[in-house]
Amino acid sequence: MIIPYNLELSSDYYQDIRLYTNKVIEELVPIQEALAEELMQSKHYKEKDPLLVFIDLLTFSVLNRAYYQQFPIISSIQNQIFKRLIYIRKINPIMKPFIDTIRGYLSERYLRVRATKGKRIVSKNTLNCLILWMESVGEFDQEIIRLRPIISYLGSQERKKFHKSISILERIGAQFEDYCEHKIGYLLKDYQTFQKQFVPTHLYNEDYHLITRQKNEYYLNMIGAEIMNRAFKEAWRNSENHYIILTSCMRKYTDHQCKAVNNGVDMTCKHCNTACTVSQIDKIGAEYGFKTRIITHATGFSRWFLQDFIKNSTAIIGVACVLNLFSGGLEAYHAGVPAQCVLLDQPGCQKHWHHQGFSTKLSLEKLKEIIKQRKENE
């Protein structure tokens, strides 16, 4: 089975990622400490939590390293066209297949990353072009919210200071990738094979930019999820209403066989198969006062936060594959909903990651560990 990552290759992933996250923070925070302090004091940036400031700067460093030398420069008009297509697809599910076909072909023509001639020198203008490209791709909504203030701050710096800041961020990106490649790179042992064998079959699909994300972005999401769990833990524990949000790919049966009740924006398990992971999680959660809901897609996750009851001291445990969990945690944070994250052991969605698709699973031990943290607070 060729998939881009597999957490089951680790004998104790969550223990390992805790240790590696500690090391990342220990090694990289001092490098960016002065820059972070200046950023927090600027008028451009509002975040005050040191952990979230660090993850924001790390996100910039990783994405800049992943794409700066390869992304195509597009016009503001092209950007507006892509944004409009993304907007239509979000508000009109019926149009989604048609819009996705258009986006797939236009993305291949105008957005696909390609090697550039020579090395691009990082400039204020080109950083803004990077944001335009990320907006057009449609896979970086939450990251853009976090990066815009940083780019605005960098843009306000005089030339010498700007290049010093970029040098610091490039150093962070390089050290982070080298360290993670050494420590957790084996979890992505089939990444290159996946890119060679599976990705070409999605060349004109709207998910092309999702499935071609760089290895250092997987590392960012793994380490980032652990950092977010730490940053949001107390707010999460102190919330009154707790939900477990699962992805539909975890179900044992397909849409036609699964008896889950569709509530409009989510689904509720009806335990049609006791061997189903969703059924097991629903029962575990119920013992501790958690409600379990199934979300069919990332756009469904966004709509879930629009419900009125969400504002009433709600917290979630979010479950998703590596490339969706980190951005999902950020989206929950922006919606005022503290989250704790649990990764799927492998990506198994038929649409994006595997030709046949398979029922995905997670570490029930990790899920129980997080659930019990709420009990300890009562």
Buried (B, 14 or more C-beta within 10 A) or exposed (E): EBBBBBBEBBEEBBEBBBEBBEEBBEEBBEBBBEBBEBBBEBEBBEBEEBBBBBBBBBBBBBBBBBBBBBBBEBEEEBBEBBBEBBEBBBEEEEBBEEBBEBBBEBBEEBBBBEEEEEEBEBBBEEBBBBBBBBBBBBBBBBBBBBBBBBBBBBBEBEEEEBBEBBEBBBBBBEBBBEBBBEBBBEBBEBBEEBBEEBBEEBEBBBBBBBBBBBBBBBBBBBBBBBBBBEBBBEBBBEBEBBBBBBBBBBBBBEEEEBEBEEEEBBBBBEEBBEEBBBBBBBEBBEEBEBBBBBBBBBBBBBBBBEEEEBEEBBBBBBBBBBBBBBBBBBBBBEBEBBBBBBBBBBBBBEEBBBEEBBBBBBBEEBBBEBBEBBEEEE
